[in-house]
Amino acid sequence: MDLISIDSLSDSDIATILDEGDRWFDYNRQPRRNADKLDGLTIVNAFFENSTRTLLSFEIAANRLGAQVVTMQVEMSSIKKGETLEDTARTLNAMRPDALIIRHGLSGAPSSIASIMDCPVINAGDGSGEHPTQALLDAATLRRRFGRIAGLKVAICGDLKHSRVAHSNIKLLTRLGAELRLAGPPELLPDDFQGDGSIDAAVDGADAVMMLRIQRERLDEEFGDAPGEYLDRYGLTAARIAKAAPDVVVMHPGPINRGVEIDGALADDPTRSLIILQVEMGVAVRMACLDLLTAERLSP
Ligand code: NCD
């Protein structure tokens, strides 16, 4: 089994990951974590795009489960000598890893790699495609805070066109029964987007507001916003959040661009911001994903 998209998961897989993620979250707060569930397994990380949270949390997750973790040094690899991604995958496969975590700038790359690899492949973000483990950790964080997801009004705001986080979250949160409100600047909305994309309307009465960074690296031309302009027009400000539900929470997958898509003070507000909790939940949910995906290999 691979985890390429939210569509790779059955409803029961999703329930298992959220439940087990919640369990690992508590486990991770203990002073010592020496689980040996993945003892003897080798997990390889291959990240062809930058990452702080996702890469480190996969490394820590695999370590906490007792696996051996190897992170490919992409900058030092033979990709720089002209090797194709497929040939790199054949090389990695020959070393018999038990799971491969891949992040790549090309949408669809993890799925082509999965057809070469004999082990489970996890998509840790593919261009503007999907980022399923981020959506799973977001759902687990919401559920921990509210005790449910069904019926929650969740606003997802920003670069909906290029954000793989948005694409996976839209699929997952819809399946879990949330009521989504999508918003962003017209230039950054998907071509088939319905509605006016107003952030004020999306935030009005929302239980959760998830802000997204402009994916400038995926734009053909500069977005061209003057300092402060994006925040005023499309960002999360104190004035906008005041119209949300009284116990609204603020989410962001990171990295945050303070003063662009979000007012820094809101990101830091301990009563409302779940941003740091999302990071903590990221390790736990990735432990649950690694455990679920490698279980088939461990069963006789
Ligand atoms: C996101 C990503 O890489 O897609 N970051 C993350 O994984 N936490 C979001 C982003 O880069 O904007």
py3Dmol code that shows the C-alpha trace and the ligand (Angstrom):
import py3Dmol

protein = """\
ATOM      1  CA  MET A   1       0.000   0.000   0.000  1.00  0.00           C
ATOM      2  CA  ASP A   2       1.240   3.484  -0.897  1.00  0.00           C
ATOM      3  CA  LEU A   3       0.125   6.861   0.442  1.00  0.00           C
ATOM      4  CA  ILE A   4       0.174   9.063  -2.637  1.00  0.00           C
ATOM      5  CA  SER A   5      -3.106  10.927  -2.233  1.00  0.00           C
ATOM      6  CA  ILE A   6      -5.955  11.093   0.272  1.00  0.00           C
ATOM      7  CA  ASP A   7      -7.709   8.886  -2.313  1.00  0.00           C
ATOM      8  CA  SER A   8      -5.184   6.112  -1.491  1.00  0.00           C
ATOM      9  CA  LEU A   9      -6.890   5.699   1.905  1.00  0.00           C
ATOM     10  CA  SER A  10     -10.091   3.878   2.821  1.00  0.00           C
ATOM     11  CA  ASP A  11     -12.376   5.385   5.470  1.00  0.00           C
ATOM     12  CA  SER A  12     -11.100   2.778   7.888  1.00  0.00           C
ATOM     13  CA  ASP A  13      -7.434   3.660   7.111  1.00  0.00           C
ATOM     14  CA  ILE A  14      -8.240   7.306   7.879  1.00  0.00           C
ATOM     15  CA  ALA A  15      -9.948   6.374  11.153  1.00  0.00           C
ATOM     16  CA  THR A  16      -6.959   4.196  12.151  1.00  0.00           C
ATOM     17  CA  ILE A  17      -4.431   6.948  11.377  1.00  0.00           C
ATOM     18  CA  LEU A  18      -6.387   9.577  13.338  1.00  0.00           C
ATOM     19  CA  ASP A  19      -6.948   7.284  16.332  1.00  0.00           C
ATOM     20  CA  GLU A  20      -3.404   5.945  16.403  1.00  0.00           C
ATOM     21  CA  GLY A  21      -1.989   9.432  15.790  1.00  0.00           C
ATOM     22  CA  ASP A  22      -3.829  10.656  18.859  1.00  0.00           C
ATOM     23  CA  ARG A  23      -2.395   7.754  20.855  1.00  0.00           C
ATOM     24  CA  TRP A  24       1.165   8.398  19.643  1.00  0.00           C
ATOM     25  CA  PHE A  25       0.698  12.090  20.515  1.00  0.00           C
ATOM     26  CA  ASP A  26       0.273  11.165  24.201  1.00  0.00           C
ATOM     27  CA  TYR A  27       3.053   8.590  23.975  1.00  0.00           C
ATOM     28  CA  ASN A  28       5.435  11.231  22.574  1.00  0.00           C
ATOM     29  CA  ARG A  29       4.898  13.415  25.645  1.00  0.00           C
ATOM     30  CA  GLN A  30       6.404  10.729  27.875  1.00  0.00           C
ATOM     31  CA  PRO A  31       9.992  11.239  28.993  1.00  0.00           C
ATOM     32  CA  ARG A  32      11.233   8.092  27.178  1.00  0.00           C
ATOM     33  CA  ARG A  33       9.940   6.722  23.908  1.00  0.00           C
ATOM     34  CA  ASN A  34      11.486   3.435  22.997  1.00  0.00           C
ATOM     35  CA  ALA A  35       8.887   1.695  20.869  1.00  0.00           C
ATOM     36  CA  ASP A  36      10.246  -1.138  18.784  1.00  0.00           C
ATOM     37  CA  LYS A  37       7.315  -1.673  16.407  1.00  0.00           C
ATOM     38  CA  LEU A  38       9.476  -1.046  13.337  1.00  0.00           C
ATOM     39  CA  ASP A  39      12.632  -2.626  14.731  1.00  0.00           C
ATOM     40  CA  GLY A  40      14.757  -3.998  11.897  1.00  0.00           C
ATOM     41  CA  LEU A  41      13.121  -1.896   9.181  1.00  0.00           C
ATOM     42  CA  THR A  42      14.917   0.692   7.049  1.00  0.00           C
ATOM     43  CA  ILE A  43      13.079   3.889   6.129  1.00  0.00           C
ATOM     44  CA  VAL A  44      14.527   6.136   3.420  1.00  0.00           C
ATOM     45  CA  ASN A  45      13.698   9.844   3.051  1.00  0.00           C
ATOM     46  CA  ALA A  46      14.316  11.377  -0.380  1.00  0.00           C
ATOM     47  CA  PHE A  47      13.441  15.077  -0.380  1.00  0.00           C
ATOM     48  CA  PHE A  48      14.049  16.899  -3.659  1.00  0.00           C
ATOM     49  CA  GLU A  49      12.439  20.113  -2.329  1.00  0.00           C
ATOM     50  CA  ASN A  50      13.182  22.036   0.850  1.00  0.00           C
ATOM     51  CA  SER A  51      11.561  20.990   4.087  1.00  0.00           C
ATOM     52  CA  THR A  52      11.887  21.624   7.803  1.00  0.00           C
ATOM     53  CA  ARG A  53       8.785  20.201   9.492  1.00  0.00           C
ATOM     54  CA  THR A  54       7.937  17.336   7.171  1.00  0.00           C
ATOM     55  CA  LEU A  55      11.433  15.904   6.813  1.00  0.00           C
ATOM     56  CA  LEU A  56      12.336  16.168  10.498  1.00  0.00           C
ATOM     57  CA  SER A  57       9.015  14.783  11.650  1.00  0.00           C
ATOM     58  CA  PHE A  58       9.337  11.747   9.371  1.00  0.00           C
ATOM     59  CA  GLU A  59      12.864  11.178  10.680  1.00  0.00           C
ATOM     60  CA  ILE A  60      11.768  11.492  14.300  1.00  0.00           C
ATOM     61  CA  ALA A  61       8.645   9.377  13.701  1.00  0.00           C
ATOM     62  CA  ALA A  62      10.645   6.518  12.203  1.00  0.00           C
ATOM     63  CA  ASN A  63      13.271   6.739  14.964  1.00  0.00           C
ATOM     64  CA  ARG A  64      10.631   6.674  17.694  1.00  0.00           C
ATOM     65  CA  LEU A  65       9.225   3.472  16.202  1.00  0.00           C
ATOM     66  CA  GLY A  66      12.643   1.844  16.333  1.00  0.00           C
ATOM     67  CA  ALA A  67      13.354   1.842  12.584  1.00  0.00           C
ATOM     68  CA  GLN A  68      16.661   2.724  10.989  1.00  0.00           C
ATOM     69  CA  VAL A  69      16.277   5.980   9.096  1.00  0.00           C
ATOM     70  CA  VAL A  70      18.408   7.190   6.229  1.00  0.00           C
ATOM     71  CA  THR A  71      17.942  10.581   4.628  1.00  0.00           C
ATOM     72  CA  MET A  72      19.321  10.919   1.118  1.00  0.00           C
ATOM     73  CA  GLN A  73      21.558  13.954   0.652  1.00  0.00           C
ATOM     74  CA  VAL A  74      19.934  15.110  -2.572  1.00  0.00           C
ATOM     75  CA  GLU A  75      22.409  17.956  -3.086  1.00  0.00           C
ATOM     76  CA  MET A  76      25.254  15.395  -2.944  1.00  0.00           C
ATOM     77  CA  SER A  77      23.485  12.708  -5.000  1.00  0.00           C
ATOM     78  CA  SER A  78      23.929  11.518  -8.568  1.00  0.00           C
ATOM     79  CA  ILE A  79      20.820  13.491  -9.586  1.00  0.00           C
ATOM     80  CA  LYS A  80      23.382  16.277  -9.904  1.00  0.00           C
ATOM     81  CA  LYS A  81      25.283  14.081 -12.390  1.00  0.00           C
ATOM     82  CA  GLY A  82      22.314  13.658 -14.705  1.00  0.00           C
ATOM     83  CA  GLU A  83      20.725  10.489 -13.300  1.00  0.00           C
ATOM     84  CA  THR A  84      16.965  10.304 -13.918  1.00  0.00           C
ATOM     85  CA  LEU A  85      14.534  10.072 -11.036  1.00  0.00           C
ATOM     86  CA  GLU A  86      13.498   6.604 -12.241  1.00  0.00           C
ATOM     87  CA  ASP A  87      17.102   5.374 -12.203  1.00  0.00           C
ATOM     88  CA  THR A  88      17.564   6.812  -8.726  1.00  0.00           C
ATOM     89  CA  ALA A  89      14.427   4.924  -7.659  1.00  0.00           C
ATOM     90  CA  ARG A  90      15.756   1.640  -9.121  1.00  0.00           C
ATOM     91  CA  THR A  91      18.974   2.229  -7.177  1.00  0.00           C
ATOM     92  CA  LEU A  92      17.131   2.914  -3.920  1.00  0.00           C
ATOM     93  CA  ASN A  93      14.917  -0.128  -4.490  1.00  0.00           C
ATOM     94  CA  ALA A  94      17.968  -2.386  -4.828  1.00  0.00           C
ATOM     95  CA  MET A  95      18.942  -1.421  -1.271  1.00  0.00           C
ATOM     96  CA  ARG A  96      15.670  -2.948  -0.059  1.00  0.00           C
ATOM     97  CA  PRO A  97      14.184  -0.185   2.055  1.00  0.00           C
ATOM     98  CA  ASP A  98      10.932  -0.942   3.886  1.00  0.00           C
ATOM     99  CA  ALA A  99       9.367   2.449   3.114  1.00  0.00           C
ATOM    100  CA  LEU A 100      10.327   5.421   0.965  1.00  0.00           C
ATOM    101  CA  ILE A 101       9.197   8.943   1.803  1.00  0.00           C
ATOM    102  CA  ILE A 102       9.477  11.245  -1.186  1.00  0.00           C
ATOM    103  CA  ARG A 103       9.016  14.977  -1.739  1.00  0.00           C
ATOM    104  CA  HIS A 104       9.443  16.260  -5.281  1.00  0.00           C
ATOM    105  CA  GLY A 105       8.674  19.423  -7.233  1.00  0.00           C
ATOM    106  CA  LEU A 106       6.971  17.491  -9.999  1.00  0.00           C
ATOM    107  CA  SER A 107       3.346  16.645  -9.428  1.00  0.00           C
ATOM    108  CA  GLY A 108       2.907  12.896  -9.991  1.00  0.00           C
ATOM    109  CA  ALA A 109       6.557  11.983  -9.231  1.00  0.00           C
ATOM    110  CA  PRO A 110       5.724   9.893  -6.096  1.00  0.00           C
ATOM    111  CA  SER A 111       3.212   7.884  -8.065  1.00  0.00           C
ATOM    112  CA  SER A 112       5.732   7.036 -10.840  1.00  0.00           C
ATOM    113  CA  ILE A 113       8.319   6.150  -8.203  1.00  0.00           C
ATOM    114  CA  ALA A 114       5.789   3.903  -6.446  1.00  0.00           C
ATOM    115  CA  SER A 115       5.439   1.840  -9.624  1.00  0.00           C
ATOM    116  CA  ILE A 116       9.179   1.098  -9.450  1.00  0.00           C
ATOM    117  CA  MET A 117       9.554   0.480  -5.723  1.00  0.00           C
ATOM    118  CA  ASP A 118       8.710  -2.810  -4.004  1.00  0.00           C
ATOM    119  CA  CYS A 119       8.117  -1.045  -0.661  1.00  0.00           C
ATOM    120  CA  PRO A 120       5.383   1.395   0.395  1.00  0.00           C
ATOM    121  CA  VAL A 121       5.894   4.954  -0.880  1.00  0.00           C
ATOM    122  CA  ILE A 122       4.630   8.007   1.002  1.00  0.00           C
ATOM    123  CA  ASN A 123       4.109  11.293  -0.815  1.00  0.00           C
ATOM    124  CA  ALA A 124       5.546  14.058   1.381  1.00  0.00           C
ATOM    125  CA  GLY A 125       4.434  16.718  -1.130  1.00  0.00           C
ATOM    126  CA  ASP A 126       4.538  16.636  -4.938  1.00  0.00           C
ATOM    127  CA  GLY A 127       4.623  20.044  -6.614  1.00  0.00           C
ATOM    128  CA  SER A 128       1.114  21.488  -6.610  1.00  0.00           C
ATOM    129  CA  GLY A 129      -0.364  18.004  -6.251  1.00  0.00           C
ATOM    130  CA  GLU A 130      -1.007  16.622  -2.784  1.00  0.00           C
ATOM    131  CA  HIS A 131       0.479  16.402   0.694  1.00  0.00           C
ATOM    132  CA  PRO A 132      -1.646  13.720   2.352  1.00  0.00           C
ATOM    133  CA  THR A 133       0.201  13.418   5.679  1.00  0.00           C
ATOM    134  CA  GLN A 134      -0.155  17.176   6.243  1.00  0.00           C
ATOM    135  CA  ALA A 135      -3.933  16.909   5.788  1.00  0.00           C
ATOM    136  CA  LEU A 136      -4.047  13.918   8.152  1.00  0.00           C
ATOM    137  CA  LEU A 137      -2.142  15.809  10.841  1.00  0.00           C
ATOM    138  CA  ASP A 138      -4.380  18.843  10.339  1.00  0.00           C
ATOM    139  CA  ALA A 139      -7.497  16.694  10.768  1.00  0.00           C
ATOM    140  CA  ALA A 140      -6.015  15.021  13.864  1.00  0.00           C
ATOM    141  CA  THR A 141      -5.185  18.445  15.346  1.00  0.00           C
ATOM    142  CA  LEU A 142      -8.715  19.729  14.714  1.00  0.00           C
ATOM    143  CA  ARG A 143     -10.224  16.609  16.218  1.00  0.00           C
ATOM    144  CA  ARG A 144      -8.044  16.864  19.306  1.00  0.00           C
ATOM    145  CA  ARG A 145      -9.210  20.443  19.855  1.00  0.00           C
ATOM    146  CA  PHE A 146     -12.906  20.087  19.037  1.00  0.00           C
ATOM    147  CA  GLY A 147     -13.485  16.381  19.653  1.00  0.00           C
ATOM    148  CA  ARG A 148     -15.011  16.101  16.163  1.00  0.00           C
ATOM    149  CA  ILE A 149     -14.618  17.240  12.578  1.00  0.00           C
ATOM    150  CA  ALA A 150     -18.095  16.655  11.172  1.00  0.00           C
ATOM    151  CA  GLY A 151     -20.017  19.924  11.052  1.00  0.00           C
ATOM    152  CA  LEU A 152     -17.013  22.182  11.741  1.00  0.00           C
ATOM    153  CA  LYS A 153     -16.864  25.280   9.545  1.00  0.00           C
ATOM    154  CA  VAL A 154     -13.309  25.356   8.224  1.00  0.00           C
ATOM    155  CA  ALA A 155     -12.016  28.248   6.101  1.00  0.00           C
ATOM    156  CA  ILE A 156      -9.008  27.449   3.896  1.00  0.00           C
ATOM    157  CA  CYS A 157      -7.527  30.680   2.578  1.00  0.00           C
ATOM    158  CA  GLY A 158      -4.701  31.642   0.257  1.00  0.00           C
ATOM    159  CA  ASP A 159      -3.011  30.107  -2.753  1.00  0.00           C
ATOM    160  CA  LEU A 160      -5.577  27.385  -3.390  1.00  0.00           C
ATOM    161  CA  LYS A 161      -4.347  26.913  -6.923  1.00  0.00           C
ATOM    162  CA  HIS A 162      -0.818  25.789  -6.062  1.00  0.00           C
ATOM    163  CA  SER A 163      -1.127  24.548  -2.486  1.00  0.00           C
ATOM    164  CA  ARG A 164      -0.821  20.752  -2.197  1.00  0.00           C
ATOM    165  CA  VAL A 165      -1.798  21.172   1.464  1.00  0.00           C
ATOM    166  CA  ALA A 166      -5.112  22.698   0.364  1.00  0.00           C
ATOM    167  CA  HIS A 167      -5.694  19.977  -2.226  1.00  0.00           C
ATOM    168  CA  SER A 168      -5.280  17.157   0.300  1.00  0.00           C
ATOM    169  CA  ASN A 169      -7.209  19.004   3.013  1.00  0.00           C
ATOM    170  CA  ILE A 170     -10.160  19.709   0.752  1.00  0.00           C
ATOM    171  CA  LYS A 171     -10.443  15.992  -0.007  1.00  0.00           C
ATOM    172  CA  LEU A 172      -9.927  14.798   3.563  1.00  0.00           C
ATOM    173  CA  LEU A 173     -11.993  17.356   5.485  1.00  0.00           C
ATOM    174  CA  THR A 174     -14.872  16.934   3.028  1.00  0.00           C
ATOM    175  CA  ARG A 175     -14.784  13.162   3.580  1.00  0.00           C
ATOM    176  CA  LEU A 176     -14.824  13.746   7.336  1.00  0.00           C
ATOM    177  CA  GLY A 177     -17.933  15.955   7.093  1.00  0.00           C
ATOM    178  CA  ALA A 178     -16.490  19.454   7.646  1.00  0.00           C
ATOM    179  CA  GLU A 179     -18.138  22.432   5.980  1.00  0.00           C
ATOM    180  CA  LEU A 180     -15.417  24.070   3.887  1.00  0.00           C
ATOM    181  CA  ARG A 181     -15.178  27.716   2.920  1.00  0.00           C
ATOM    182  CA  LEU A 182     -12.491  28.399   0.332  1.00  0.00           C
ATOM    183  CA  ALA A 183     -10.995  31.820  -0.283  1.00  0.00           C
ATOM    184  CA  GLY A 184      -8.068  33.493  -1.989  1.00  0.00           C
ATOM    185  CA  PRO A 185      -7.005  36.166  -4.444  1.00  0.00           C
ATOM    186  CA  PRO A 186      -8.504  35.652  -7.927  1.00  0.00           C
ATOM    187  CA  GLU A 187      -5.056  34.982  -9.462  1.00  0.00           C
ATOM    188  CA  LEU A 188      -4.440  32.153  -6.978  1.00  0.00           C
ATOM    189  CA  LEU A 189      -7.778  30.350  -7.243  1.00  0.00           C
ATOM    190  CA  PRO A 190      -8.148  27.166  -9.307  1.00  0.00           C
ATOM    191  CA  ASP A 191      -9.477  27.686 -12.852  1.00  0.00           C
ATOM    192  CA  ASP A 192     -12.741  25.850 -12.076  1.00  0.00           C
ATOM    193  CA  PHE A 193     -13.295  27.711  -8.763  1.00  0.00           C
ATOM    194  CA  GLN A 194     -16.919  28.575  -7.988  1.00  0.00           C
ATOM    195  CA  GLY A 195     -17.749  31.705  -5.963  1.00  0.00           C
ATOM    196  CA  ASP A 196     -15.970  34.994  -5.352  1.00  0.00           C
ATOM    197  CA  GLY A 197     -13.236  33.677  -3.029  1.00  0.00           C
ATOM    198  CA  SER A 198     -13.891  36.367  -0.417  1.00  0.00           C
ATOM    199  CA  ILE A 199     -11.845  35.854   2.744  1.00  0.00           C
ATOM    200  CA  ASP A 200     -14.254  37.959   4.809  1.00  0.00           C
ATOM    201  CA  ALA A 201     -17.137  35.658   3.878  1.00  0.00           C
ATOM    202  CA  ALA A 202     -15.007  32.542   4.502  1.00  0.00           C
ATOM    203  CA  VAL A 203     -13.916  33.625   7.987  1.00  0.00           C
ATOM    204  CA  ASP A 204     -17.360  34.854   9.066  1.00  0.00           C
ATOM    205  CA  GLY A 205     -18.556  32.383  11.723  1.00  0.00           C
ATOM    206  CA  ALA A 206     -15.723  29.906  11.013  1.00  0.00           C
ATOM    207  CA  ASP A 207     -14.602  27.428  13.698  1.00  0.00           C
ATOM    208  CA  ALA A 208     -11.142  27.103  12.148  1.00  0.00           C
ATOM    209  CA  VAL A 209      -9.172  29.252   9.716  1.00  0.00           C
ATOM    210  CA  MET A 210      -6.313  27.600   7.851  1.00  0.00           C
ATOM    211  CA  MET A 211      -4.008  30.100   6.149  1.00  0.00           C
ATOM    212  CA  LEU A 212      -1.692  29.178   3.291  1.00  0.00           C
ATOM    213  CA  ARG A 213       1.511  30.710   2.005  1.00  0.00           C
ATOM    214  CA  ILE A 214       1.712  32.071  -1.554  1.00  0.00           C
ATOM    215  CA  GLN A 215       3.637  29.333  -3.387  1.00  0.00           C
ATOM    216  CA  ARG A 216       5.902  31.878  -5.077  1.00  0.00           C
ATOM    217  CA  GLU A 217       8.252  29.142  -6.302  1.00  0.00           C
ATOM    218  CA  ARG A 218       5.393  27.743  -8.402  1.00  0.00           C
ATOM    219  CA  LEU A 219       4.319  31.048  -9.995  1.00  0.00           C
ATOM    220  CA  ASP A 220       5.428  31.920 -13.534  1.00  0.00           C
ATOM    221  CA  GLU A 221       5.723  35.600 -12.648  1.00  0.00           C
ATOM    222  CA  GLU A 222       6.157  37.494  -9.389  1.00  0.00           C
ATOM    223  CA  PHE A 223       2.902  37.992  -7.496  1.00  0.00           C
ATOM    224  CA  GLY A 224       3.841  41.673  -7.262  1.00  0.00           C
ATOM    225  CA  ASP A 225       2.215  42.579  -3.935  1.00  0.00           C
ATOM    226  CA  ALA A 226       3.614  45.604  -2.127  1.00  0.00           C
ATOM    227  CA  PRO A 227       4.564  45.053   1.570  1.00  0.00           C
ATOM    228  CA  GLY A 228       1.377  44.833   3.663  1.00  0.00           C
ATOM    229  CA  GLU A 229      -0.914  44.853   0.642  1.00  0.00           C
ATOM    230  CA  TYR A 230      -1.614  41.102   0.611  1.00  0.00           C
ATOM    231  CA  LEU A 231      -2.339  41.091   4.365  1.00  0.00           C
ATOM    232  CA  ASP A 232      -4.857  43.921   4.008  1.00  0.00           C
ATOM    233  CA  ARG A 233      -6.657  42.361   1.090  1.00  0.00           C
ATOM    234  CA  TYR A 234      -6.419  38.613   1.658  1.00  0.00           C
ATOM    235  CA  GLY A 235      -4.589  37.923   4.905  1.00  0.00           C
ATOM    236  CA  LEU A 236      -5.733  36.961   8.395  1.00  0.00           C
ATOM    237  CA  THR A 237      -5.934  40.093  10.530  1.00  0.00           C
ATOM    238  CA  ALA A 238      -7.388  40.842  13.979  1.00  0.00           C
ATOM    239  CA  ALA A 239     -10.335  42.619  12.317  1.00  0.00           C
ATOM    240  CA  ARG A 240     -11.171  39.587  10.177  1.00  0.00           C
ATOM    241  CA  ILE A 241     -10.798  36.981  12.933  1.00  0.00           C
ATOM    242  CA  ALA A 242     -13.152  39.044  15.138  1.00  0.00           C
ATOM    243  CA  LYS A 243     -16.004  37.937  12.837  1.00  0.00           C
ATOM    244  CA  ALA A 244     -15.250  34.218  13.277  1.00  0.00           C
ATOM    245  CA  ALA A 245     -16.821  31.909  15.898  1.00  0.00           C
ATOM    246  CA  PRO A 246     -15.841  32.892  19.482  1.00  0.00           C
ATOM    247  CA  ASP A 247     -13.639  29.816  19.950  1.00  0.00           C
ATOM    248  CA  VAL A 248     -12.081  29.954  16.464  1.00  0.00           C
ATOM    249  CA  VAL A 249      -8.682  28.351  15.967  1.00  0.00           C
ATOM    250  CA  VAL A 250      -5.937  29.478  13.595  1.00  0.00           C
ATOM    251  CA  MET A 251      -3.960  26.927  11.586  1.00  0.00           C
ATOM    252  CA  HIS A 252      -1.071  27.090   9.134  1.00  0.00           C
ATOM    253  CA  PRO A 253       1.080  24.249   7.774  1.00  0.00           C
ATOM    254  CA  GLY A 254       4.185  26.472   7.865  1.00  0.00           C
ATOM    255  CA  PRO A 255       6.419  28.022   6.822  1.00  0.00           C
ATOM    256  CA  ILE A 256       4.603  31.214   7.850  1.00  0.00           C
ATOM    257  CA  ASN A 257       5.234  34.495   6.098  1.00  0.00           C
ATOM    258  CA  ARG A 258       4.446  36.913   8.919  1.00  0.00           C
ATOM    259  CA  GLY A 259       2.730  40.072   7.784  1.00  0.00           C
ATOM    260  CA  VAL A 260       1.880  38.530   4.405  1.00  0.00           C
ATOM    261  CA  GLU A 261      -0.858  35.873   4.751  1.00  0.00           C
ATOM    262  CA  ILE A 262      -1.122  36.185   8.540  1.00  0.00           C
ATOM    263  CA  ASP A 263      -0.637  38.839  11.195  1.00  0.00           C
ATOM    264  CA  GLY A 264       2.260  37.503  13.308  1.00  0.00           C
ATOM    265  CA  ALA A 265       0.409  38.230  16.574  1.00  0.00           C
ATOM    266  CA  LEU A 266      -2.417  35.866  15.555  1.00  0.00           C
ATOM    267  CA  ALA A 267       0.048  33.116  14.698  1.00  0.00           C
ATOM    268  CA  ASP A 268       1.515  33.515  18.205  1.00  0.00           C
ATOM    269  CA  ASP A 269      -1.792  33.823  20.105  1.00  0.00           C
ATOM    270  CA  PRO A 270      -1.693  30.826  22.495  1.00  0.00           C
ATOM    271  CA  THR A 271      -5.464  30.826  22.962  1.00  0.00           C
ATOM    272  CA  ARG A 272      -6.238  30.479  19.274  1.00  0.00           C
ATOM    273  CA  SER A 273      -3.218  29.338  17.317  1.00  0.00           C
ATOM    274  CA  LEU A 274      -2.814  25.584  16.768  1.00  0.00           C
ATOM    275  CA  ILE A 275       0.272  26.045  14.598  1.00  0.00           C
ATOM    276  CA  ILE A 276       2.748  24.580  17.093  1.00  0.00           C
ATOM    277  CA  LEU A 277       0.308  21.798  17.995  1.00  0.00           C
ATOM    278  CA  GLN A 278       0.121  20.925  14.289  1.00  0.00           C
ATOM    279  CA  VAL A 279       3.877  20.390  14.283  1.00  0.00           C
ATOM    280  CA  GLU A 280       3.703  18.171  17.378  1.00  0.00           C
ATOM    281  CA  MET A 281       0.812  16.208  15.872  1.00  0.00           C
ATOM    282  CA  GLY A 282       2.851  15.841  12.681  1.00  0.00           C
ATOM    283  CA  VAL A 283       5.308  13.474  14.364  1.00  0.00           C
ATOM    284  CA  ALA A 284       2.490  11.419  15.911  1.00  0.00           C
ATOM    285  CA  VAL A 285       0.436  11.115  12.730  1.00  0.00           C
ATOM    286  CA  ARG A 286       3.506  10.162  10.701  1.00  0.00           C
ATOM    287  CA  MET A 287       4.228   7.425  13.245  1.00  0.00           C
ATOM    288  CA  ALA A 288       0.689   6.163  12.642  1.00  0.00           C
ATOM    289  CA  CYS A 289       1.174   6.309   8.858  1.00  0.00           C
ATOM    290  CA  LEU A 290       4.510   4.475   8.940  1.00  0.00           C
ATOM    291  CA  ASP A 291       3.053   1.837  11.243  1.00  0.00           C
ATOM    292  CA  LEU A 292      -0.010   1.293   9.035  1.00  0.00           C
ATOM    293  CA  LEU A 293       1.914   1.153   5.772  1.00  0.00           C
ATOM    294  CA  THR A 294       4.655  -1.168   6.945  1.00  0.00           C
ATOM    295  CA  ALA A 295       2.269  -3.509   8.810  1.00  0.00           C
ATOM    296  CA  GLU A 296       1.715  -5.655   5.685  1.00  0.00           C
ATOM    297  CA  ARG A 297       5.460  -6.261   5.364  1.00  0.00           C
ATOM    298  CA  LEU A 298       5.774  -7.314   8.976  1.00  0.00           C
ATOM    299  CA  SER A 299       2.855  -9.750   8.978  1.00  0.00           C
ATOM    300  CA  PRO A 300       4.052 -13.269   8.084  1.00  0.00           C
TER     301      PRO A 300
END
"""
ligand_1 = """\
12
NCD
C 3.908 22.922 3.094
C 4.449 22.239 1.879
O 5.639 21.990 1.760
O 3.624 21.929 1.031
N 4.750 22.861 4.195
C 4.719 21.756 5.004
O 4.881 20.641 4.550
N 4.474 21.943 6.301
C 3.352 24.254 2.858
C 4.154 25.297 2.151
O 5.307 25.102 1.767
O 3.602 26.366 1.965
"""
view = py3Dmol.view(width=600, height=400)
view.addModel(protein, "pdb")
view.setStyle({"model": 0}, {"cartoon": {"style": "trace"}})
view.addModel(ligand_1, "xyz")
view.setStyle({"model": 1}, {"stick": {}})
view.zoomTo()
view.show()
